[in-house]
Structure formats: structure tokens, C-alpha cells
Amino acid sequence: MRAVVRGVRSGVAVFRRKWSAGELGSLPVVLVLAVVWITFQSLNENFLSPRNLSNLSVDIVGTGLIAVGIVFVLLLGELDLSVGSVSGLAAAVFAVLNVNNGVPEWLALIVAVLAGTVAGTVQGYSIARTRVPAFVVTLAGLLTWNGLMLAVLGDSGTVNLDENGLVARLTSYYFTQDAVAYGLAALAVGAVFLVSDRDRRRRRAVGMPHRSLSDIVVRTGGLAAVAFTIAYLLNRFQGLPLALLVFLAVVAGLDVLLRRTRYGRQVYALGGSIEAARRASLNVTWVQTAVLATSGTMAAIGGLFLASRITSVSQSSGSGVLLVNAIAAAVIGGTSLFGGRGTTWSAVLGMLVIQSIASGMAITDTPPAVQFVITGGVLFAAVVIDALSRRTQEAHGRA
């Protein structure tokens, strides 16, 4: 109990320090998500039912993967407007190769993902070499890749996927054994504790500020409560969705890439100041190209998951509010529009907010217009908080 009390006091002290310094991180979006869930649960008791939460966990995957790629671009202080078209192009390439031309699914899938990678690489290299703003280059890409998608689909316009195929099963397969969901929860909690404790030991060894062990225990305990509750609810319906497992694995892997590798440090450095990065002899061209290639790759993978969800690809794939939702998810989750601040988990939190609003609106039979208004309001609030946080950090000499 003493350790818990010390952990709580430490958490309160950290919160006050971050509040005064404008470094609240993901706390605002977590509070928004809690308000959204409580509101819709009070309006309809089925909102937090195992069935709806399971569907929600699958619905966030396609757009969420695209939003993760957007996070990389936002970290540079740039914007990729082509991700919707790239996702549609990748889905069209897969459908035409596999369904219309009989190419094996695994090979068609690889080619489709590579198509997104190539599209992103071309845009990234163009941005780096010409120094034209990314939103201009990717706006041209939006039109180009959309036109190419229409050409790939041809006159048919719509291609239906095999409902028992590899891609279709990405969003329809569930691990029905309870042990899988609980095992994943235990693995995630254990990994977080070990990594946090390792960082604490390394920082303490060199005399740097570090979290106390009690603080880490309290944080890990909170994560464990959330993780095992989610596992319990998923097991009450159909089990752990394969789509959610893939999503979390990709997000965790890219988080390690960003925060634990030289490439990730270079991305954050460019987001802080591209001119300072050039003077520090960083290969700016390579980093910008790699970031846009990552965005294109994630857009392609997200497009395949979106196609899997409806088991078809059409001329409307990648259009509509997909681009807006992907960018909004990254920003609402806490990724700064000014570059240099954010994580891949930002996209997960932001996507949860957006899809929770959509799901709640559907359950309560609320007009779609209200959904757009609420989502727009949340996005505006996130941008204002981001701007105020940056101003506070500048006042403290941290930006």
C-alpha cells in the first residue's frame, strides 16, 4: 500500500509538472475517449457490449494503419494527402491480379504492398530533391494514383474478393481460444514493465532523471487492468480478432523503430528543425524519402484491410472521408502538426475516438451530419491544445 501511495503521489506530481510545461501527451485524448464512451453507454446500454467493442476493434484497423503512416509524415512537420488514393490503388492491384488474372493471393498481396511503397518512395524523393512542400506533391499524387486505380480496375468498376481467401480472412478470422487473448495481454504487460524498468536502471546508472519503481508498478498495474478487461470482453464474443492482433503488432513494431533506432531519432530530428539536421550532416533526402515510403506502405496495407472488411474493391475505394479520418486520427491522438512530437500509439487513440463516435452514432440512430460536427469539433480542440502546448513549451525553452 505504501508503494501504491508513493506511486499515486509521484503520478500527481508528474501531472502537475507536465501541465505547467505543456507536455500532457495522450492524457487529453484519453479523457475525451472516456467521455465519448460514457455518453454513448448512457444513451444505449449496448455500446460497451462485447459484440460492439469487438466490431469496433476491427473497424479501427484499416484506417488506423493508414493513420500510423501519417504519423511518420507529421513528425517531419509535413502532410501526405495521397494516402487515400494509394490505399485504393493497392486494393485494386491486389483484386485485379488475384481475382481477374488468377495470381496467387500471397504474391498479389506482396505486389499490392510494394505498389504503395513505390508510390510513397517516388513522392518522398521528389519532395526531398525539389524541396516542394509535401502537401503539393502529395496532392498531385492523390490525383495521379486515383487515376491509376481507375485504369487498373477498368470498365468493370467493382471486383469482389473471395470471402474465404487470405485477404478476406484478415478481418473475419478470430482466435476463439480464451488463452490467446489473455496470453497477449500478459505478454504486453510484461514487455512494458521490463522495458520501463530497463530504462529506469539505465537512466539511474548515468545519473539522469528517471521514474521510480513504484511509479512503474502503478503504471503497469493500470495497463494490466485495461488489457485484461479488453481480453475478457473480446472472449465473451468471438475471441481475439486477427485484424486487431496484426494492428497492435505493427503499431508496436513501428513504435520501436521510431523510438529505439537511429532512423527514428533522425525522423524526430528533422521534425525539430530540418535546417539544423542538414547542418548536423544528416542525410535529409534519405530520411524524407524513407518516411514517405513508410506512409505509402502503411496506406497500401490499410487499403487491403479496408477491402477485406467489405470483401470488394470499387472505384470509390480510398475516397470519401478516409483521408480526413486518417489525418484526424493522428492529430487527435496527440501527434503535433508542427513536427517532432508524437508516437505511433497516437494513431490508435485517435482512431478509437473517431470510430467510437461513428459507432455510437450508428447505435443511437443519430444523423451522420452530427457525427461530422462532433468529429470536427474534437479535431479542432486537438489542434488548439497542440498549439497551446507548443506555445507553453516555447515559453519554457523546450520547443
Salt bridges, closest charged atoms under 4 A:
GLU23 OE2 - ARG398 NH1 3.20
ASP59 OD1 - ARG309 NH2 2.85
ASP197 OD1 - ARG200 NH2 2.94
ASP197 OD2 - ARG201 NE 2.86
ASP199 OD2 - ARG260 NH2 2.91
ASP215 OD2 - ARG211 NE 3.76
ASP215 OD1 - ARG219 NE 3.33
ASP255 OD2 - ARG259 NH2 3.13
GLU275 OE1 - ARG278 NH1 3.90
GLU275 OE2 - ARG279 NE 3.92
ASP386 OD1 - ARG341 NH2 2.61
GLU394 OE2 - ARG390 NE 3.58
